[in-house]
């Protein structure tokens, strides 16, 4: 890409990324967190992360959509397009680890 202020300056950077998640991992992650309550609102954590789309309710696709959206989530450094499912382009293997339930601590050792 070229720098808007200096067209002769060429630099490489990521401005968008596709991340392929297996159905088991994507839906497992969403389902493990879908019952967690958000104390401040009395609603569900997942609903709070999906409200940006102006609809009630949530789904794995909307949950991950928020997680990767530069438009709705100011903490995302660049657009991340999460693709959930076991179908992926040739040469791409969807991320397929075991989803850790939200109520279990993550072992960092």
GIFENNOR-V888358 format. One line per field, one symbol per residue. phi: phi as a letter, one per 40 degrees, with the letter a starting at -180 (. if undefined). burial: 1 if it has 9 or more other ideal C-beta (glycine too) atoms within 8 Angstrom, else 0. A space follows every 50 residues. Layout:
phi->???
burial->???
This chain:
phi->.bcdcadccbabacbaacbcbcddccccccccbcccccdcbgccdccccb cdcgbcgaadccccdcdbcccbbccccacbccbbiccaddgbbccacccc ddcbccccc
burial->00100000000000000011111011111111110101000001111111 11100001010111111110001001011111111001000001100010 000000000
